[in-house]
Structure formats: C-alpha cells, structure tokens
Amino acid sequence: MSMFMGNTSQYSYANVDQEKLNLAEIQFDATSKTFNKILKTCEAKCLPHEYGESDLNTGESCCIDRCVSKYVKANLLIGTNFQEKRVNPYNNMPEYEKVRSMMTGQGGQSNNRS
Amino acid sequence: MDQLNVKEQQEFQKIVEQKQMKDFMSLYSNLVSRCFEDCVNDFTSANLSTKETSCIAKCSEKFLKHSERVGQRFQEQNAMLMQNLQK
C-alpha cells in the first residue's frame, strides 16, 4: 500500500504502541520527579532566607553543586541496594496483588513481568 | 526514547509538553510562595513597600538562578551516569 515510502515502520503508517508510550512516560516521570525533588531539597539546604544580592554567592553555588551530586549518588546507592535485595513492586507491594488479579481476570491480559 | 517510532515520538512530545507546562506552573507558584513568605511580613499597608519589592526581585532572581544551576548539574550527573553504565 505504501506508494511513496519504502519503510512503513516509520512515517505515517506507523502504529502507536500504547504500552511503549506508557513505559516512556513512566521513565520520564521518574526522572522529572527526581529532578523536582532535588530542586526543592537543595533549595531548602543551600538557599538562605535572606537576599543581600540576586546572584548566587560562592558558598551557595558550591553547596548546590555538591547537593545535586550527593543526591544523585544517594539515589544510585539506594537503587543498587534495592536491586541486590530484590526489592521491587511485584515482591514488596502485596496490597497491589488484589488489583492485579482483578485486572488480569477481567481483560485476560497477563501483566506479569519477570 | 530512541526506540519509539516517529508517530510515537509525536505522541510522547505532546505528553512531555503538558508535563513541562505543569512543572513550570508549580515552579512559578513555589517561587511566589517562597519570596512572599521571606519578603513580606508587614501588613500596615496594602501596597508592597520599596524594601519588599527589591527583596522580591532579588529573591526571584536568585530562585531562578538556583533552578538553572540545579538543572545543569543534574544533566551533567545523568550524563556521567550513562557513560559509566555504557562502560
């Protein structure tokens, strides 16, 4: 059917895979949530509540740099610990088991991911 | 990200733009909240005094510089993380 384009997997004939899109959204949300959290946390830790000048002074800049760096490292450390201890939503949130069984029972779609 | 086809990327772009707008609004409201609380404490007048106005100006500029700097550092850290993962 494609008269103009050889590859139909791209361009207008391409289908939208909703599941892939949802996954991309979840990944985006994770990053953006982390960023917004860092923004708030480092604001609380590094910005004093007095405004002598509008520029960040050396101490504040330095504090921000270290704060971001440490937050990212702490995030990574906890993530690694989670992986080692196999903490994940399927093992550690049994309260979702009921919801999952309801969903899989209704649509016949398996939501199991290993 | 790079595994999405053209149409999916377009859809994803729309979602991202909405989220960006949302994040921007929340940044804005956080800025107003912080600078109001830090700079405005005197209610003998309904107008902002010169002192309050200059405090708010400095506060908001500082706030924006802070978020800019955090954004830069966050990107750098993430890039470094990606590099380490690829090794």
N, CA and C atoms of all chains as a GROMACS GRO file, in nm:
protein
  603
    1MET      N    1   0.081  -0.121   0.000
    1MET     CA    2   0.000   0.000   0.000
    1MET      C    3   0.085   0.126   0.000
    2SER      N    4   0.206   0.116   0.049
    2SER     CA    5   0.284   0.238   0.058
    2SER      C    6   0.347   0.271  -0.077
    3MET      N    7   0.302   0.378  -0.137
    3MET     CA    8   0.348   0.413  -0.272
    3MET      C    9   0.471   0.503  -0.269
    4PHE      N   10   0.482   0.579  -0.160
    4PHE     CA   11   0.588   0.679  -0.158
    4PHE      C   12   0.704   0.639  -0.071
    5MET      N   13   0.676   0.562   0.028
    5MET     CA   14   0.781   0.532   0.122
    5MET      C   15   0.804   0.382   0.132
    6GLY      N   16   0.928   0.345   0.132
    6GLY     CA   17   0.960   0.204   0.138
    6GLY      C   18   0.936   0.146   0.275
    7ASN      N   19   0.982   0.214   0.373
    7ASN     CA   20   0.978   0.160   0.508
    7ASN      C   21   0.852   0.207   0.581
    8THR      N   22   0.757   0.117   0.603
    8THR     CA   23   0.631   0.156   0.666
    8THR      C   24   0.640   0.160   0.818
    9SER      N   25   0.751   0.112   0.873
    9SER     CA   26   0.761   0.114   1.018
    9SER      C   27   0.785   0.256   1.068
   10GLN      N   28   0.824   0.345   0.976
   10GLN     CA   29   0.836   0.485   1.013
   10GLN      C   30   0.727   0.564   0.941
   11TYR      N   31   0.726   0.693   0.962
   11TYR     CA   32   0.632   0.781   0.894
   11TYR      C   33   0.486   0.748   0.925
   12SER      N   34   0.396   0.786   0.837
   12SER     CA   35   0.255   0.793   0.875
   12SER      C   36   0.188   0.657   0.895
   13TYR      N   37   0.246   0.551   0.842
   13TYR     CA   38   0.179   0.422   0.858
   13TYR      C   39   0.211   0.356   0.992
   14ALA      N   40   0.307   0.415   1.062
   14ALA     CA   41   0.350   0.352   1.186
   14ALA      C   42   0.237   0.352   1.288
   15ASN      N   43   0.224   0.242   1.358
   15ASN     CA   44   0.123   0.234   1.464
   15ASN      C   45   0.181   0.284   1.595
   16VAL      N   46   0.091   0.333   1.679
   16VAL     CA   47   0.134   0.377   1.811
   16VAL      C   48   0.116   0.261   1.909
   17ASP      N   49   0.227   0.218   1.964
   17ASP     CA   50   0.223   0.113   2.064
   17ASP      C   51   0.204   0.178   2.201
   18GLN      N   52   0.081   0.167   2.252
   18GLN     CA   53   0.046   0.240   2.375
   18GLN      C   54   0.131   0.196   2.492
   19GLU      N   55   0.164   0.068   2.494
   19GLU     CA   56   0.241   0.016   2.608
   19GLU      C   57   0.382   0.076   2.612
   20LYS      N   58   0.441   0.089   2.494
   20LYS     CA   59   0.574   0.150   2.484
   20LYS      C   60   0.569   0.297   2.528
   21LEU      N   61   0.459   0.362   2.486
   21LEU     CA   62   0.440   0.503   2.520
   21LEU      C   63   0.423   0.519   2.671
   22ASN      N   64   0.345   0.429   2.732
   22ASN     CA   65   0.326   0.434   2.876
   22ASN      C   66   0.457   0.415   2.950
   23LEU      N   67   0.538   0.323   2.899
   23LEU     CA   68   0.667   0.296   2.962
   23LEU      C   69   0.757   0.419   2.954
   24ALA      N   70   0.757   0.483   2.836
   24ALA     CA   71   0.836   0.605   2.818
   24ALA      C   72   0.788   0.714   2.915
   25GLU      N   73   0.657   0.720   2.934
   25GLU     CA   74   0.601   0.821   3.025
   25GLU      C   75   0.644   0.793   3.168
   26ILE      N   76   0.641   0.666   3.208
   26ILE     CA   77   0.682   0.630   3.343
   26ILE      C   78   0.828   0.667   3.366
   27GLN      N   79   0.912   0.638   3.266
   27GLN     CA   80   1.054   0.672   3.278
   27GLN      C   81   1.075   0.822   3.286
   28PHE      N   82   0.999   0.894   3.203
   28PHE     CA   83   1.010   1.041   3.206
   28PHE      C   84   0.968   1.095   3.342
   29ASP      N   85   0.855   1.041   3.393
   29ASP     CA   86   0.804   1.085   3.523
   29ASP      C   87   0.906   1.062   3.634
   30ALA      N   88   0.973   0.948   3.627
   30ALA     CA   89   1.072   0.916   3.731
   30ALA      C   90   1.183   1.019   3.733
   31THR      N   91   1.234   1.050   3.613
   31THR     CA   92   1.341   1.149   3.604
   31THR      C   93   1.294   1.287   3.649
   32SER      N   94   1.175   1.324   3.601
   32SER     CA   95   1.127   1.458   3.632
   32SER      C   96   1.092   1.473   3.779
   33LYS      N   97   1.041   1.364   3.839
   33LYS     CA   98   1.011   1.367   3.981
   33LYS      C   99   1.139   1.382   4.062
   34THR      N  100   1.241   1.306   4.023
   34THR     CA  101   1.370   1.316   4.091
   34THR      C  102   1.425   1.458   4.081
   35PHE      N  103   1.418   1.513   3.960
   35PHE     CA  104   1.471   1.648   3.940
   35PHE      C  105   1.398   1.750   4.029
   36ASN      N  106   1.265   1.744   4.028
   36ASN     CA  107   1.189   1.841   4.108
   36ASN      C  108   1.217   1.826   4.257
   37LYS      N  109   1.238   1.700   4.298
   37LYS     CA  110   1.271   1.673   4.438
   37LYS      C  111   1.406   1.734   4.474
   38ILE      N  112   1.504   1.715   4.383
   38ILE     CA  113   1.638   1.772   4.406
   38ILE      C  114   1.629   1.923   4.416
   39LEU      N  115   1.551   1.980   4.325
   39LEU     CA  116   1.534   2.126   4.322
   39LEU      C  117   1.486   2.176   4.458
   40LYS      N  118   1.383   2.110   4.512
   40LYS     CA  119   1.326   2.153   4.639
   40LYS      C  120   1.420   2.128   4.756
   41THR      N  121   1.481   2.008   4.756
   41THR     CA  122   1.568   1.972   4.866
   41THR      C  123   1.689   2.063   4.874
   42CYS      N  124   1.754   2.085   4.760
   42CYS     CA  125   1.876   2.166   4.761
   42CYS      C  126   1.842   2.314   4.784
   43GLU      N  127   1.723   2.353   4.749
   43GLU     CA  128   1.679   2.489   4.781
   43GLU      C  129   1.673   2.504   4.933
   44ALA      N  130   1.610   2.405   4.997
   44ALA     CA  131   1.596   2.410   5.142
   44ALA      C  132   1.732   2.405   5.212
   45LYS      N  133   1.825   2.327   5.154
   45LYS     CA  134   1.954   2.308   5.221
   45LYS      C  135   2.055   2.418   5.190
   46CYS      N  136   2.044   2.479   5.071
   46CYS     CA  137   2.151   2.570   5.028
   46CYS      C  138   2.112   2.717   5.016
   47LEU      N  139   1.985   2.748   5.002
   47LEU     CA  140   1.948   2.888   4.985
   47LEU      C  141   1.900   2.948   5.117
   48PRO      N  142   1.979   3.041   5.174
   48PRO     CA  143   1.936   3.106   5.297
   48PRO      C  144   1.821   3.202   5.270
   49HIS      N  145   1.744   3.229   5.372
   49HIS     CA  146   1.625   3.313   5.353
   49HIS      C  147   1.654   3.462   5.370
   50GLU      N  148   1.766   3.504   5.316
   50GLU     CA  149   1.795   3.648   5.317
   50GLU      C  150   1.854   3.685   5.182
   51TYR      N  151   1.820   3.801   5.136
   51TYR     CA  152   1.850   3.833   4.998
   51TYR      C  153   1.932   3.961   4.986
   52GLY      N  154   2.060   3.951   5.021
   52GLY     CA  155   2.150   4.065   5.008
   52GLY      C  156   2.178   4.098   4.863
   53GLU      N  157   2.193   3.994   4.782
   53GLU     CA  158   2.216   4.016   4.640
   53GLU      C  159   2.139   3.911   4.560
   54SER      N  160   2.123   3.940   4.430
   54SER     CA  161   2.042   3.848   4.350
   54SER      C  162   2.124   3.735   4.290
   55ASP      N  163   2.258   3.747   4.296
   55ASP     CA  164   2.342   3.638   4.245
   55ASP      C  165   2.364   3.533   4.352
   56LEU      N  166   2.390   3.412   4.306
   56LEU     CA  167   2.430   3.308   4.400
   56LEU      C  168   2.574   3.337   4.440
   57ASN      N  169   2.603   3.339   4.569
   57ASN     CA  170   2.743   3.360   4.606
   57ASN      C  171   2.820   3.229   4.601
   58THR      N  172   2.952   3.238   4.623
   58THR     CA  173   3.037   3.120   4.606
   58THR      C  174   2.991   3.003   4.692
   59GLY      N  175   2.959   3.034   4.818
   59GLY     CA  176   2.917   2.929   4.910
   59GLY      C  177   2.789   2.862   4.863
   60GLU      N  178   2.695   2.942   4.820
   60GLU     CA  179   2.567   2.886   4.774
   60GLU      C  180   2.586   2.800   4.649
   61SER      N  181   2.663   2.851   4.553
   61SER     CA  182   2.688   2.775   4.430
   61SER      C  183   2.754   2.642   4.461
   62CYS      N  184   2.853   2.648   4.545
   62CYS     CA  185   2.928   2.529   4.584
   62CYS      C  186   2.835   2.428   4.652
   63CYS      N  187   2.752   2.479   4.741
   63CYS     CA  188   2.657   2.394   4.813
   63CYS      C  189   2.561   2.326   4.716
   64ILE      N  190   2.511   2.401   4.618
   64ILE     CA  191   2.418   2.345   4.520
   64ILE      C  192   2.485   2.233   4.440
   65ASP      N  193   2.608   2.260   4.391
   65ASP     CA  194   2.679   2.159   4.313
   65ASP      C  195   2.694   2.029   4.392
   66ARG      N  196   2.737   2.043   4.516
   66ARG     CA  197   2.759   1.923   4.598
   66ARG      C  198   2.628   1.855   4.632
   67CYS      N  199   2.526   1.936   4.658
   67CYS     CA  200   2.395   1.883   4.694
   67CYS      C  201   2.339   1.795   4.582
   68VAL      N  202   2.343   1.848   4.458
   68VAL     CA  203   2.293   1.772   4.343
   68VAL      C  204   2.372   1.643   4.326
   69SER      N  205   2.504   1.657   4.332
   69SER     CA  206   2.591   1.542   4.314
   69SER      C  207   2.563   1.434   4.418
   70LYS      N  208   2.548   1.477   4.544
   70LYS     CA  209   2.524   1.381   4.651
   70LYS      C  210   2.388   1.315   4.639
   71TYR      N  211   2.288   1.394   4.599
   71TYR     CA  212   2.153   1.339   4.585
   71TYR      C  213   2.151   1.228   4.480
   72VAL      N  214   2.215   1.259   4.365
   72VAL     CA  215   2.220   1.160   4.257
   72VAL      C  216   2.292   1.033   4.303
   73LYS      N  217   2.400   1.051   4.378
   73LYS     CA  218   2.476   0.936   4.426
   73LYS      C  219   2.397   0.855   4.529
   74ALA      N  220   2.328   0.927   4.618
   74ALA     CA  221   2.246   0.859   4.718
   74ALA      C  222   2.134   0.780   4.650
   75ASN      N  223   2.076   0.842   4.547
   75ASN     CA  224   1.970   0.779   4.468
   75ASN      C  225   2.020   0.648   4.406
   76LEU      N  226   2.141   0.655   4.350
   76LEU     CA  227   2.202   0.539   4.285
   76LEU      C  228   2.232   0.430   4.386
   77LEU      N  229   2.282   0.472   4.502
   77LEU     CA  230   2.319   0.378   4.607
   77LEU      C  231   2.195   0.300   4.653
   78ILE      N  232   2.087   0.373   4.678
   78ILE     CA  233   1.964   0.308   4.724
   78ILE      C  234   1.907   0.217   4.614
   79GLY      N  235   1.918   0.265   4.489
   79GLY     CA  236   1.872   0.184   4.376
   79GLY      C  237   1.949   0.052   4.368
   80THR      N  238   2.082   0.060   4.389
   80THR     CA  239   2.165  -0.061   4.387
   80THR      C  240   2.127  -0.154   4.502
   81ASN      N  241   2.107  -0.097   4.620
   81ASN     CA  242   2.065  -0.178   4.735
   81ASN      C  243   1.932  -0.248   4.707
   82PHE      N  244   1.841  -0.176   4.646
   82PHE     CA  245   1.711  -0.233   4.612
   82PHE      C  246   1.728  -0.352   4.519
   83GLN      N  247   1.815  -0.333   4.419
   83GLN     CA  248   1.836  -0.442   4.323
   83GLN      C  249   1.897  -0.564   4.389
   84GLU      N  250   1.994  -0.539   4.478
   84GLU     CA  251   2.059  -0.651   4.546
   84GLU      C  252   1.959  -0.726   4.635
   85LYS      N  253   1.875  -0.649   4.704
   85LYS     CA  254   1.781  -0.713   4.795
   85LYS      C  255   1.653  -0.755   4.724
   86ARG      N  256   1.650  -0.734   4.594
   86ARG     CA  257   1.534  -0.769   4.511
   86ARG      C  258   1.405  -0.702   4.561
   87VAL      N  259   1.420  -0.578   4.602
   87VAL     CA  260   1.301  -0.501   4.636
   87VAL      C  261   1.242  -0.451   4.506
   88ASN      N  262   1.121  -0.491   4.474
   88ASN     CA  263   1.056  -0.439   4.354
   88ASN      C  264   0.904  -0.442   4.374
   89PRO      N  265   0.830  -0.374   4.289
   89PRO     CA  266   0.686  -0.361   4.312
   89PRO      C  267   0.612  -0.495   4.314
   90TYR      N  268   0.670  -0.597   4.251
   90TYR     CA  269   0.598  -0.725   4.245
   90TYR      C  270   0.621  -0.810   4.370
   91ASN      N  271   0.737  -0.788   4.434
   91ASN     CA  272   0.765  -0.864   4.557
   91ASN      C  273   0.719  -0.792   4.683
   92ASN      N  274   0.722  -0.660   4.679
   92ASN     CA  275   0.711  -0.587   4.805
   92ASN      C  276   0.587  -0.502   4.823
   93MET      N  277   0.495  -0.512   4.730
   93MET     CA  278   0.371  -0.437   4.749
   93MET      C  279   0.252  -0.532   4.734
   94PRO      N  280   0.238  -0.623   4.834
   94PRO     CA  281   0.135  -0.726   4.824
   94PRO      C  282  -0.006  -0.668   4.817
   95GLU      N  283  -0.021  -0.542   4.865
   95GLU     CA  284  -0.154  -0.482   4.861
   95GLU      C  285  -0.202  -0.459   4.718
   96TYR      N  286  -0.108  -0.465   4.621
   96TYR     CA  287  -0.149  -0.447   4.483
   96TYR      C  288  -0.187  -0.579   4.416
   97GLU      N  289  -0.162  -0.688   4.489
   97GLU     CA  290  -0.189  -0.821   4.434
   97GLU      C  291  -0.334  -0.837   4.393
   98LYS      N  292  -0.423  -0.786   4.478
   98LYS     CA  293  -0.566  -0.798   4.452
   98LYS      C  294  -0.606  -0.722   4.325
   99VAL      N  295  -0.556  -0.599   4.315
   99VAL     CA  296  -0.584  -0.518   4.196
   99VAL      C  297  -0.537  -0.589   4.070
  100ARG      N  298  -0.416  -0.643   4.081
  100ARG     CA  299  -0.356  -0.708   3.964
  100ARG      C  300  -0.439  -0.829   3.923
  101SER      N  301  -0.481  -0.907   4.021
  101SER     CA  302  -0.558  -1.026   3.988
  101SER      C  303  -0.693  -0.988   3.928
  102MET      N  304  -0.751  -0.876   3.977
  102MET     CA  305  -0.876  -0.828   3.919
  102MET      C  306  -0.856  -0.788   3.774
  103MET      N  307  -0.747  -0.716   3.748
  103MET     CA  308  -0.720  -0.669   3.613
  103MET      C  309  -0.692  -0.782   3.517
  104THR      N  310  -0.612  -0.877   3.560
  104THR     CA  311  -0.578  -0.989   3.472
  104THR      C  312  -0.699  -1.080   3.452
  105GLY      N  313  -0.781  -1.088   3.556
  105GLY     CA  314  -0.901  -1.171   3.544
  105GLY      C  315  -1.000  -1.114   3.444
  106GLN      N  316  -1.011  -0.979   3.442
  106GLN     CA  317  -1.110  -0.913   3.357
  106GLN      C  318  -1.070  -0.913   3.210
  107GLY      N  319  -0.952  -0.861   3.181
  107GLY     CA  320  -0.914  -0.842   3.041
  107GLY      C  321  -0.851  -0.965   2.978
  108GLY      N  322  -0.812  -1.061   3.062
  108GLY     CA  323  -0.746  -1.178   3.009
  108GLY      C  324  -0.601  -1.149   2.968
  109GLN      N  325  -0.558  -1.024   2.996
  109GLN     CA  326  -0.421  -0.989   2.962
  109GLN      C  327  -0.331  -1.018   3.081
  110SER      N  328  -0.220  -1.076   3.054
  110SER     CA  329  -0.127  -1.103   3.162
  110SER      C  330  -0.039  -0.983   3.187
  111ASN      N  331  -0.033  -0.942   3.311
  111ASN     CA  332   0.051  -0.827   3.344
  111ASN      C  333   0.181  -0.869   3.409
  112ASN      N  334   0.207  -1.000   3.406
  112ASN     CA  335   0.328  -1.045   3.474
  112ASN      C  336   0.451  -1.008   3.396
  113ARG      N  337   0.542  -0.947   3.465
  113ARG     CA  338   0.672  -0.923   3.403
  113ARG      C  339   0.778  -0.982   3.493
  114SER      N  340   0.872  -1.051   3.435
  114SER     CA  341   0.974  -1.108   3.520
  114SER      C  342   1.100  -1.026   3.514
  115MET      N  343   1.356   0.583   2.468
  115MET     CA  344   1.330   0.703   2.387
  115MET      C  345   1.360   0.678   2.241
  116ASP      N  346   1.480   0.631   2.212
  116ASP     CA  347   1.520   0.616   2.073
  116ASP      C  348   1.453   0.497   2.006
  117GLN      N  349   1.383   0.416   2.090
  117GLN     CA  350   1.314   0.303   2.030
  117GLN      C  351   1.173   0.338   1.982
  118LEU      N  352   1.129   0.458   2.011
  118LEU     CA  353   0.996   0.499   1.966
  118LEU      C  354   0.999   0.535   1.818
  119ASN      N  355   0.894   0.497   1.746
  119ASN     CA  356   0.889   0.538   1.606
  119ASN      C  357   0.838   0.682   1.595
  120VAL      N  358   0.831   0.733   1.474
  120VAL     CA  359   0.801   0.876   1.454
  120VAL      C  360   0.669   0.916   1.517
  121LYS      N  361   0.567   0.834   1.494
  121LYS     CA  362   0.435   0.868   1.546
  121LYS      C  363   0.432   0.864   1.698
  122GLU      N  364   0.499   0.763   1.754
  122GLU     CA  365   0.506   0.753   1.900
  122GLU      C  366   0.582   0.871   1.959
  123GLN      N  367   0.686   0.914   1.889
  123GLN     CA  368   0.762   1.030   1.936
  123GLN      C  369   0.677   1.155   1.939
  124GLN      N  370   0.591   1.168   1.837
  124GLN     CA  371   0.500   1.284   1.834
  124GLN      C  372   0.405   1.281   1.953
  125GLU      N  373   0.349   1.162   1.980
  125GLU     CA  374   0.259   1.147   2.095
  125GLU      C  375   0.332   1.179   2.224
  126PHE      N  376   0.452   1.124   2.234
  126PHE     CA  377   0.532   1.143   2.354
  126PHE      C  378   0.565   1.291   2.375
  127GLN      N  379   0.593   1.358   2.265
  127GLN     CA  380   0.625   1.502   2.270
  127GLN      C  381   0.510   1.580   2.333
  128LYS      N  382   0.387   1.543   2.292
  128LYS     CA  383   0.268   1.610   2.346
  128LYS      C  384   0.260   1.591   2.497
  129ILE      N  385   0.281   1.466   2.539
  129ILE     CA  386   0.275   1.436   2.683
  129ILE      C  387   0.379   1.518   2.758
  130VAL      N  388   0.502   1.522   2.701
  130VAL     CA  389   0.612   1.595   2.767
  130VAL      C  390   0.580   1.743   2.777
  131GLU      N  391   0.522   1.799   2.670
  131GLU     CA  392   0.490   1.942   2.673
  131GLU      C  393   0.390   1.975   2.783
  132GLN      N  394   0.290   1.888   2.799
  132GLN     CA  395   0.192   1.909   2.907
  132GLN      C  396   0.260   1.907   3.043
  133LYS      N  397   0.349   1.807   3.060
  133LYS     CA  398   0.416   1.794   3.189
  133LYS      C  399   0.507   1.914   3.215
  134GLN      N  400   0.570   1.962   3.107
  134GLN     CA  401   0.659   2.077   3.119
  134GLN      C  402   0.581   2.199   3.167
  135MET      N  403   0.464   2.217   3.108
  135MET     CA  404   0.379   2.329   3.146
  135MET      C  405   0.339   2.319   3.293
  136LYS      N  406   0.302   2.198   3.333
  136LYS     CA  407   0.264   2.173   3.472
  136LYS      C  408   0.379   2.204   3.567
  137ASP      N  409   0.499   2.152   3.532
  137ASP     CA  410   0.618   2.175   3.614
  137ASP      C  411   0.650   2.323   3.624
  138PHE      N  412   0.632   2.393   3.510
  138PHE     CA  413   0.662   2.535   3.510
  138PHE      C  414   0.568   2.610   3.603
  139MET      N  415   0.440   2.575   3.598
  139MET     CA  416   0.343   2.640   3.685
  139MET      C  417   0.375   2.614   3.832
  140SER      N  418   0.420   2.494   3.862
  140SER     CA  419   0.449   2.464   4.002
  140SER      C  420   0.578   2.534   4.047
  141LEU      N  421   0.674   2.547   3.954
  141LEU     CA  422   0.795   2.624   3.984
  141LEU      C  423   0.757   2.769   4.015
  142TYR      N  424   0.671   2.822   3.932
  142TYR     CA  425   0.628   2.960   3.949
  142TYR      C  426   0.558   2.980   4.084
  143SER      N  427   0.468   2.890   4.116
  143SER     CA  428   0.394   2.907   4.241
  143SER      C  429   0.483   2.886   4.363
  144ASN      N  430   0.583   2.797   4.350
  144ASN     CA  431   0.680   2.781   4.458
  144ASN      C  432   0.764   2.907   4.478
  145LEU      N  433   0.799   2.970   4.366
  145LEU     CA  434   0.877   3.093   4.372
  145LEU      C  435   0.798   3.202   4.444
  146VAL      N  436   0.674   3.222   4.402
  146VAL     CA  437   0.591   3.325   4.464
  146VAL      C  438   0.576   3.298   4.613
  147SER      N  439   0.551   3.171   4.645
  147SER     CA  440   0.531   3.133   4.783
  147SER      C  441   0.654   3.162   4.869
  148ARG      N  442   0.771   3.117   4.819
  148ARG     CA  443   0.894   3.139   4.895
  148ARG      C  444   0.924   3.288   4.914
  149CYS      N  445   0.918   3.362   4.804
  149CYS     CA  446   0.957   3.503   4.811
  149CYS      C  447   0.855   3.585   4.890
  150PHE      N  448   0.729   3.548   4.880
  150PHE     CA  449   0.630   3.620   4.961
  150PHE      C  450   0.654   3.596   5.109
  151GLU      N  451   0.674   3.469   5.144
  151GLU     CA  452   0.694   3.437   5.285
  151GLU      C  453   0.821   3.499   5.342
  152ASP      N  454   0.927   3.504   5.258
  152ASP     CA  455   1.054   3.558   5.308
  152ASP      C  456   1.056   3.711   5.308
  153CYS      N  457   0.983   3.773   5.217
  153CYS     CA  458   0.998   3.918   5.199
  153CYS      C  459   0.883   4.002   5.255
  154VAL      N  460   0.767   3.943   5.264
  154VAL     CA  461   0.651   4.025   5.303
  154VAL      C  462   0.599   3.982   5.440
  155ASN      N  463   0.626   4.065   5.539
  155ASN     CA  464   0.583   4.032   5.675
  155ASN      C  465   0.510   4.146   5.745
  156ASP      N  466   0.498   4.255   5.673
  156ASP     CA  467   0.441   4.374   5.736
  156ASP      C  468   0.311   4.411   5.666
  157PHE      N  469   0.201   4.415   5.743
  157PHE     CA  470   0.071   4.438   5.680
  157PHE      C  471   0.005   4.567   5.729
  158THR      N  472   0.089   4.671   5.743
  158THR     CA  473   0.034   4.801   5.778
  158THR      C  474  -0.011   4.876   5.652
  159SER      N  475   0.023   4.819   5.537
  159SER     CA  476  -0.021   4.880   5.411
  159SER      C  477  -0.062   4.770   5.314
  160ALA      N  478  -0.150   4.804   5.219
  160ALA     CA  479  -0.192   4.705   5.121
  160ALA      C  480  -0.099   4.702   5.000
  161ASN      N  481  -0.008   4.798   4.994
  161ASN     CA  482   0.087   4.801   4.883
  161ASN      C  483   0.222   4.747   4.927
  162LEU      N  484   0.296   4.694   4.828
  162LEU     CA  485   0.431   4.647   4.857
  162LEU      C  486   0.523   4.766   4.877
  163SER      N  487   0.601   4.763   4.984
  163SER     CA  488   0.696   4.873   5.008
  163SER      C  489   0.815   4.859   4.914
  164THR      N  490   0.897   4.963   4.908
  164THR     CA  491   1.018   4.957   4.823
  164THR      C  492   1.109   4.843   4.868
  165LYS      N  493   1.120   4.830   4.998
  165LYS     CA  494   1.205   4.725   5.053
  165LYS      C  495   1.153   4.586   5.011
  166GLU      N  496   1.024   4.568   5.026
  166GLU     CA  497   0.964   4.439   4.988
  166GLU      C  498   0.980   4.412   4.839
  167THR      N  499   0.959   4.515   4.760
  167THR     CA  500   0.972   4.499   4.614
  167THR      C  501   1.114   4.457   4.576
  168SER      N  502   1.213   4.522   4.635
  168SER     CA  503   1.351   4.488   4.598
  168SER      C  504   1.386   4.350   4.652
  169CYS      N  505   1.335   4.316   4.769
  169CYS     CA  506   1.359   4.182   4.825
  169CYS      C  507   1.300   4.075   4.733
  170ILE      N  508   1.178   4.098   4.687
  170ILE     CA  509   1.112   4.001   4.598
  170ILE      C  510   1.188   3.986   4.467
  171ALA      N  511   1.237   4.100   4.415
  171ALA     CA  512   1.314   4.094   4.289
  171ALA      C  513   1.440   4.011   4.306
  172LYS      N  514   1.514   4.037   4.415
  172LYS     CA  515   1.636   3.961   4.440
  172LYS      C  516   1.605   3.814   4.463
  173CYS      N  517   1.501   3.791   4.542
  173CYS     CA  518   1.462   3.654   4.577
  173CYS      C  519   1.428   3.575   4.451
  174SER      N  520   1.347   3.634   4.362
  174SER     CA  521   1.305   3.556   4.246
  174SER      C  522   1.422   3.534   4.150
  175GLU      N  523   1.510   3.633   4.140
  175GLU     CA  524   1.626   3.613   4.052
  175GLU      C  525   1.715   3.502   4.106
  176LYS      N  526   1.734   3.503   4.237
  176LYS     CA  527   1.816   3.400   4.299
  176LYS      C  528   1.752   3.263   4.281
  177PHE      N  529   1.623   3.256   4.301
  177PHE     CA  530   1.549   3.130   4.286
  177PHE      C  531   1.569   3.073   4.146
  178LEU      N  532   1.555   3.159   4.046
  178LEU     CA  533   1.570   3.114   3.907
  178LEU      C  534   1.712   3.068   3.877
  179LYS      N  535   1.810   3.142   3.932
  179LYS     CA  536   1.949   3.101   3.913
  179LYS      C  537   1.974   2.966   3.979
  180HIS      N  538   1.912   2.947   4.094
  180HIS     CA  539   1.924   2.818   4.163
  180HIS      C  540   1.870   2.705   4.077
  181SER      N  541   1.749   2.723   4.022
  181SER     CA  542   1.691   2.612   3.944
  181SER      C  543   1.770   2.589   3.816
  182GLU      N  544   1.825   2.696   3.760
  182GLU     CA  545   1.909   2.681   3.641
  182GLU      C  546   2.033   2.598   3.673
  183ARG      N  547   2.096   2.632   3.784
  183ARG     CA  548   2.219   2.562   3.823
  183ARG      C  549   2.191   2.416   3.854
  184VAL      N  550   2.083   2.391   3.929
  184VAL     CA  551   2.047   2.252   3.960
  184VAL      C  552   2.022   2.174   3.831
  185GLY      N  553   1.955   2.238   3.736
  185GLY     CA  554   1.928   2.173   3.607
  185GLY      C  555   2.056   2.135   3.535
  186GLN      N  556   2.152   2.228   3.531
  186GLN     CA  557   2.280   2.199   3.465
  186GLN      C  558   2.352   2.084   3.532
  187ARG      N  559   2.361   2.090   3.664
  187ARG     CA  560   2.435   1.986   3.737
  187ARG      C  561   2.366   1.850   3.723
  188PHE      N  562   2.234   1.853   3.728
  188PHE     CA  563   2.157   1.728   3.716
  188PHE      C  564   2.186   1.663   3.582
  189GLN      N  565   2.187   1.744   3.476
  189GLN     CA  566   2.216   1.691   3.343
  189GLN      C  567   2.356   1.632   3.337
  190GLU      N  568   2.451   1.705   3.394
  190GLU     CA  569   2.590   1.656   3.394
  190GLU      C  570   2.600   1.523   3.467
  191GLN      N  571   2.537   1.517   3.585
  191GLN     CA  572   2.542   1.394   3.665
  191GLN      C  573   2.480   1.277   3.589
  192ASN      N  574   2.366   1.304   3.523
  192ASN     CA  575   2.299   1.199   3.448
  192ASN      C  576   2.384   1.151   3.330
  193ALA      N  577   2.449   1.247   3.263
  193ALA     CA  578   2.536   1.211   3.150
  193ALA      C  579   2.650   1.124   3.198
  194MET      N  580   2.707   1.160   3.315
  194MET     CA  581   2.817   1.081   3.369
  194MET      C  582   2.771   0.940   3.405
  195LEU      N  583   2.650   0.932   3.459
  195LEU     CA  584   2.593   0.802   3.498
  195LEU      C  585   2.578   0.714   3.375
  196MET      N  586   2.526   0.773   3.267
  196MET     CA  587   2.504   0.700   3.143
  196MET      C  588   2.636   0.647   3.088
  197GLN      N  589   2.738   0.735   3.093
  197GLN     CA  590   2.871   0.696   3.045
  197GLN      C  591   2.924   0.576   3.122
  198ASN      N  592   2.907   0.582   3.255
  198ASN     CA  593   2.955   0.473   3.340
  198ASN      C  594   2.880   0.344   3.312
  199LEU      N  595   2.749   0.356   3.280
  199LEU     CA  596   2.670   0.237   3.252
  199LEU      C  597   2.714   0.171   3.121
  200GLN      N  598   2.755   0.256   3.026
  200GLN     CA  599   2.794   0.202   2.896
  200GLN      C  600   2.931   0.136   2.897
  201LYS      N  601   3.010   0.169   3.000
  201LYS     CA  602   3.145   0.111   3.005
  201LYS      C  603   3.141  -0.039   3.032
   0.00000   0.00000   0.00000
